[in-house]
Each structure stands twice: as structure tokens, then as C-alpha cells.
């Protein structure tokens, strides 16, 4: 009988297991830099300008034993998702409202998303349409 680890190794070599995707992000005054790799090979690296972000929402994913807090942001072409386990998370959550006028600050949404546990708690943080209607002269 082949030991379990040998079986797993054979499956990897045959390409039977799903490709491992890794995602990271960073941000600056121009926008969000979103990058992904599959099996260590670059897949995409894209700058999403702040001006192209239409909607931002926070929510939780139920991972059975724990929750994972996530933020999704939508452009006209795609929906991107980041989560609290990513490196720039704390800085992003702290600064997103400075880059998207009208976006809720973390202290205004964090508790609504985190409680109660194991619920999605979808919360819209920013909508370009709503924000533009709030601007003087709009």
C-alpha cells in the first residue's frame, strides 16, 4: 500500500489537485494594486484607480470554526476581494475613507460586520452614486 503522502505527491505531479492561487494587495494615493499568482507564477497585477471603484462592501465568510472579515470592491468590469489575513489589511481599513470620500470609517462599520458571529453581515461602505449625490453642487 502506498503511504498517504506518496499518494498526494503523485496527484500533484499529475496535476489532479486544484491549482494554488495566492492573492495580495497594496494601495497608494493612485489606487489599489491587486496581484495574484497560480502555483507561484504571476497571473495578474493590476492597478485599480480609486476613481474606478463603484461600490465597497464589508462582510464575513463563515469558515466553520472562525469568521473571516472581507472587503469586496467593484469596478465596472470586475469584483475584487481582500480579507483580514492579508498583509496591508489594517492600513487599508484605516485609510480607505481618505481615498474614497463618503466611505464609512472603520469605527462606523466594523462592529456591524463582526457581530453577530457566523453571519454574513453584508455592509455597504461606499457607493460612488450615493457619494456623488452628497457632494455640494451635484
ABEGO torsion letter per residue (X at the ends): XBBAAAAAAAAAAAGABBBBBBBBBBBBAAEBBBBBBBGGBBABBBBBBAAABABBBBBBBBAGABBBBBBBBBBAABBBBBBAABAAAAAAAAAAAAABBGBBBAAAAAAAAAOBBGBAGBBBABBAAAAAAABBGX
